[in-house]
Amino acid sequence: MRIADKVVFVVFGILATVVSAADVKIEAGGKSQVFQQYWEDYERCKARQEFTPERGEYETQEEYRRRVEKLRVGCDTYRRVEQARIEVPVILNYDADKQRFLFELPTTRGLRLQYDGLVRDDFPKSLNKLPRDRWHIDDPTPKASAYKECTLRSVSAEEKFISKIEPCRINSWRGCMTYYLQGEEGIWQRDTETFSISDVTFYAYADIASARRIKDMEANLIYRVEGALLVPEQGFDATSVEILNRKTGERLVSVKP
């Protein structure tokens, strides 16, 4: 499958773009290659570290020592590749009656995009009662799993296109999740060790005229995800996401830590 042959799923009313790590190019350190090639770079480095060559017949002990030392150079730069970038096409989803777009930050199959640094963990530490009117609560006693919309730490939009941005949750069991345990006097205490993100979605409000201008850009709109590639963990630690027009450079939305 090529990146142009992106997989499009209709998930609970949202168009979600899912690309395969086998196809999407990752730019880092002057390279532009798929994840498997970064994995092979890492494996070759580990093999060099573990290899001990024989000393040459006309090689002094000091020359041999220096040659072996070069093979023992660490693999940290192959294990964690900094200043990496992924670009994924945007598929627009607009509600003309409510005059808003629905965006979901992209996901890849075979490479976990991690948005922890961009999302605020704002679950309260304790609750007098579980807010079932606002969150989804799945609570086998005495431990309750709680799901709500993810809150972005810092998000801005180009005002000539988008008037405001609001978080949303597109399904009961999606968004951000934690656990609450019922304690004394019925107070629910937060399990502060648990915080997971299944998806990050948000509304971007735009009037009809602005939405039509954005629609005209769709063929050139991309999510640009920047961060660090974590090779052994098969993860990508995102430090910023932008929705931009790759042809003109115009930024519609910018998400930061």
HUTA-V480152 format. One record per residue. N is the residue number from 1. RES is the residue in three letters. NEAR is the number of other C-alpha atoms within 10 Angstrom. Layout:
# HUTA-V480152
n=N res=RES near=NEAR
n=N res=RES near=NEAR
This chain:
# HUTA-V480152
n=1 res=MET near=11
n=2 res=ARG near=11
n=3 res=ILE near=16
n=4 res=ALA near=11
n=5 res=ASP near=10
n=6 res=LYS near=16
n=7 res=VAL near=13
n=8 res=VAL near=12
n=9 res=PHE near=12
n=10 res=VAL near=9
n=11 res=VAL near=10
n=12 res=PHE near=9
n=13 res=GLY near=11
n=14 res=ILE near=17
n=15 res=LEU near=17
n=16 res=ALA near=21
n=17 res=THR near=19
n=18 res=VAL near=18
n=19 res=VAL near=24
n=20 res=SER near=20
n=21 res=ALA near=19
n=22 res=ALA near=18
n=23 res=ASP near=19
n=24 res=VAL near=23
n=25 res=LYS near=18
n=26 res=ILE near=21
n=27 res=GLU near=19
n=28 res=ALA near=19
n=29 res=GLY near=11
n=30 res=GLY near=7
n=31 res=LYS near=11
n=32 res=SER near=16
n=33 res=GLN near=15
n=34 res=VAL near=16
n=35 res=PHE near=23
n=36 res=GLN near=15
n=37 res=GLN near=13
n=38 res=TYR near=23
n=39 res=TRP near=17
n=40 res=GLU near=13
n=41 res=ASP near=16
n=42 res=TYR near=19
n=43 res=GLU near=17
n=44 res=ARG near=14
n=45 res=CYS near=20
n=46 res=LYS near=18
n=47 res=ALA near=13
n=48 res=ARG near=17
n=49 res=GLN near=17
n=50 res=GLU near=11
n=51 res=PHE near=11
n=52 res=THR near=13
n=53 res=PRO near=11
n=54 res=GLU near=8
n=55 res=ARG near=14
n=56 res=GLY near=10
n=57 res=GLU near=6
n=58 res=TYR near=8
n=59 res=GLU near=10
n=60 res=THR near=10
n=61 res=GLN near=11
n=62 res=GLU near=9
n=63 res=GLU near=13
n=64 res=TYR near=15
n=65 res=ARG near=12
n=66 res=ARG near=11
n=67 res=ARG near=14
n=68 res=VAL near=18
n=69 res=GLU near=12
n=70 res=LYS near=11
n=71 res=LEU near=17
n=72 res=ARG near=17
n=73 res=VAL near=12
n=74 res=GLY near=13
n=75 res=CYS near=16
n=76 res=ASP near=10
n=77 res=THR near=13
n=78 res=TYR near=21
n=79 res=ARG near=20
n=80 res=ARG near=20
n=81 res=VAL near=18
n=82 res=GLU near=17
n=83 res=GLN near=14
n=84 res=ALA near=22
n=85 res=ARG near=20
n=86 res=ILE near=21
n=87 res=GLU near=20
n=88 res=VAL near=23
n=89 res=PRO near=21
n=90 res=VAL near=23
n=91 res=ILE near=20
n=92 res=LEU near=18
n=93 res=ASN near=17
n=94 res=TYR near=21
n=95 res=ASP near=13
n=96 res=ALA near=12
n=97 res=ASP near=8
n=98 res=LYS near=11
n=99 res=GLN near=16
n=100 res=ARG near=23
n=101 res=PHE near=19
n=102 res=LEU near=22
n=103 res=PHE near=22
n=104 res=GLU near=22
n=105 res=LEU near=21
n=106 res=PRO near=21
n=107 res=THR near=19
n=108 res=THR near=18
n=109 res=ARG near=13
n=110 res=GLY near=14
n=111 res=LEU near=20
n=112 res=ARG near=16
n=113 res=LEU near=21
n=114 res=GLN near=19
n=115 res=TYR near=24
n=116 res=ASP near=17
n=117 res=GLY near=15
n=118 res=LEU near=22
n=119 res=VAL near=19
n=120 res=ARG near=15
n=121 res=ASP near=19
n=122 res=ASP near=10
n=123 res=PHE near=20
n=124 res=PRO near=11
n=125 res=LYS near=11
n=126 res=SER near=16
n=127 res=LEU near=16
n=128 res=ASN near=11
n=129 res=LYS near=10
n=130 res=LEU near=18
n=131 res=PRO near=11
n=132 res=ARG near=11
n=133 res=ASP near=7
n=134 res=ARG near=10
n=135 res=TRP near=16
n=136 res=HIS near=19
n=137 res=ILE near=20
n=138 res=ASP near=15
n=139 res=ASP near=14
n=140 res=PRO near=8
n=141 res=THR near=8
n=142 res=PRO near=10
n=143 res=LYS near=17
n=144 res=ALA near=19
n=145 res=SER near=17
n=146 res=ALA near=22
n=147 res=TYR near=26
n=148 res=LYS near=23
n=149 res=GLU near=24
n=150 res=CYS near=26
n=151 res=THR near=20
n=152 res=LEU near=22
n=153 res=ARG near=14
n=154 res=SER near=13
n=155 res=VAL near=18
n=156 res=SER near=16
n=157 res=ALA near=19
n=158 res=GLU near=13
n=159 res=GLU near=11
n=160 res=LYS near=9
n=161 res=PHE near=20
n=162 res=ILE near=20
n=163 res=SER near=15
n=164 res=LYS near=15
n=165 res=ILE near=19
n=166 res=GLU near=15
n=167 res=PRO near=18
n=168 res=CYS near=18
n=169 res=ARG near=20
n=170 res=ILE near=20
n=171 res=ASN near=14
n=172 res=SER near=14
n=173 res=TRP near=17
n=174 res=ARG near=19
n=175 res=GLY near=21
n=176 res=CYS near=23
n=177 res=MET near=22
n=178 res=THR near=19
n=179 res=TYR near=21
n=180 res=TYR near=25
n=181 res=LEU near=19
n=182 res=GLN near=19
n=183 res=GLY near=12
n=184 res=GLU near=8
n=185 res=GLU near=7
n=186 res=GLY near=11
n=187 res=ILE near=15
n=188 res=TRP near=22
n=189 res=GLN near=18
n=190 res=ARG near=20
n=191 res=ASP near=17
n=192 res=THR near=13
n=193 res=GLU near=8
n=194 res=THR near=11
n=195 res=PHE near=14
n=196 res=SER near=16
n=197 res=ILE near=19
n=198 res=SER near=14
n=199 res=ASP near=19
n=200 res=VAL near=24
n=201 res=THR near=23
n=202 res=PHE near=21
n=203 res=TYR near=19
n=204 res=ALA near=21
n=205 res=TYR near=22
n=206 res=ALA near=24
n=207 res=ASP near=16
n=208 res=ILE near=16
n=209 res=ALA near=11
n=210 res=SER near=16
n=211 res=ALA near=21
n=212 res=ARG near=14
n=213 res=ARG near=11
n=214 res=ILE near=18
n=215 res=LYS near=16
n=216 res=ASP near=11
n=217 res=MET near=16
n=218 res=GLU near=16
n=219 res=ALA near=15
n=220 res=ASN near=15
n=221 res=LEU near=26
n=222 res=ILE near=22
n=223 res=TYR near=22
n=224 res=ARG near=21
n=225 res=VAL near=25
n=226 res=GLU near=22
n=227 res=GLY near=21
n=228 res=ALA near=19
n=229 res=LEU near=29
n=230 res=LEU near=20
n=231 res=VAL near=22
n=232 res=PRO near=13
n=233 res=GLU near=11
n=234 res=GLN near=15
n=235 res=GLY near=18
n=236 res=PHE near=25
n=237 res=ASP near=21
n=238 res=ALA near=23
n=239 res=THR near=19
n=240 res=SER near=19
n=241 res=VAL near=25
n=242 res=GLU near=21
n=243 res=ILE near=24
n=244 res=LEU near=22
n=245 res=ASN near=20
n=246 res=ARG near=16
n=247 res=LYS near=11
n=248 res=THR near=10
n=249 res=GLY near=11
n=250 res=GLU near=12
n=251 res=ARG near=17
n=252 res=LEU near=19
n=253 res=VAL near=19
n=254 res=SER near=17
n=255 res=VAL near=18
n=256 res=LYS near=16
n=257 res=PRO near=16
